[in-house]
Amino acid sequence: MVGLGHVGATISVMAFFTDDSVAFWRELAANNNKTWFDENRKRYEKYLRAPYVALAEAVVEQVKELEPEYSIEAKHALYRINRDIRFSADKTPYKTELGLTVGRTQKHDPEWPAYTARLGLDGMAVAGGLYMPPKELRDRVRRYVGEHAAELTSVEQEATEFAATFGRLGGDAHKRAPAGLKELAEAEPRVLNTQWVFWARFDDPELFTNPQLDQFILDQWEMARPIQEFLKRAVQA
């Protein structure tokens, strides 16, 4: 089994997505309607859905190898191609990018750090962290971040590849310190966060058909693993 950190190691022997996948995506973008999609559903299943599932299986297997607490099934890490248009001004019914989220047991597990990626023809975004935890857990993590601010800073400084790729652990934050945490927030502003996440964008169109697409995603997630381990300790404190 290939470890996540083995940059350049080959898991896949051939590309997940091909020129046929690219052609389907481009035609869908120009014909984003149900009639066209239904007429081309077999192409979707063969050139987009099947390699999408294979990619999910590859990355989920590797994450589980090194972090067994992630017991999610690969099919549950996928997103539907159908867009939710109920509250959107854009009424096109189909997405033009693919997503993968590896949570502990499901995609959206707000009580455990997750890994995620978004992939399109123009490149991809890779991200992760603890996204929108429930209030009780959020407040516990806030205190942990404040009381272990030196540890978090040390982890970030030592994880040089993480810093070069993602910068610092960030996320949306409240403007005022919660009761009892004012002093901690003055020393470590991330005590005010409502989430603790990292994100990076890779504008490389060739990633979509790269035979080592799975390893590229895994390598970015591996850079973030020291940060994820800090967040795991925080949610379990």
Summary of the structure (lengths in Angstrom):
residues: 237
radius of gyration: 19.3
end to end distance: 31.8
largest distance: 61.4
contacts: 717
relative contact order: 0.17
helix: 49%
strand: 14%
